[in-house]
Amino acid sequence: MQRLFEFIGHHPYLAAAAAVAAAAVAFYEIRERMQAFAALTAMQAVRLMNQGALVIDLRGKESYDAGHIGDARNVPLAELAAQAESLKKWRDKNVITYDDSGTAGAGGARTLTKLGFTKVFNLQGGLNAWLKDNLPLAKTPGGKGSLK
């Protein structure tokens, strides 16, 4: 242990770089595991949607109006727990959550699971993955803005 501290004392930049690299790897791994909560690909989501799954868009109203997945309901993540009662008939049915990148979608899926929903899934990669697979978006009439 004494030699480790001696090495760090003689090579502070190298030790700092190693610490930063370790922190970056830890951050990346934690982020990947958070996004992977009950994740499904876009094609798996389409199959569930064809079986009648509820799709919940967790983005803001403006983003939703600019373009969303098919018959998705817009329930911003901050309001999800408050609106869970209105979604109670879906507690034992398939529910798919998504946002732009998949991170908030995983958080929304966790929230619904904690509220008693049993079949909740997150669209892996969010709307970006949906668009990457060249799947269509619906726009709200009168919705402004455009997606990237």
Sequence and secondary structure as in RCSB ss.txt:
>XXXX:A:sequence
MQRLFEFIGHHPYLAAAAAVAAAAVAFYEIRERMQAFAALTAMQAVRLMNQGALVIDLRGKESYDAGHIGDARNV
PLAELAAQAESLKKWRDKNVITYDDSGTAGAGGARTLTKLGFTKVFNLQGGLNAWLKDNLPLAKTPGGKGSLK
>XXXX:A:secstr
 HHHHHHHHH HHHHHHHHHHHHHHHHHHHHHHHHTTTEE HHHHHHHHHTT EEEE S HHHHHH B TT EE 
 GGGHHHHGGGGGGGTTSEEEEE SSSHHHHHHHHHHHHTT SEEEEETTHHHHHHHTT   B  TT      
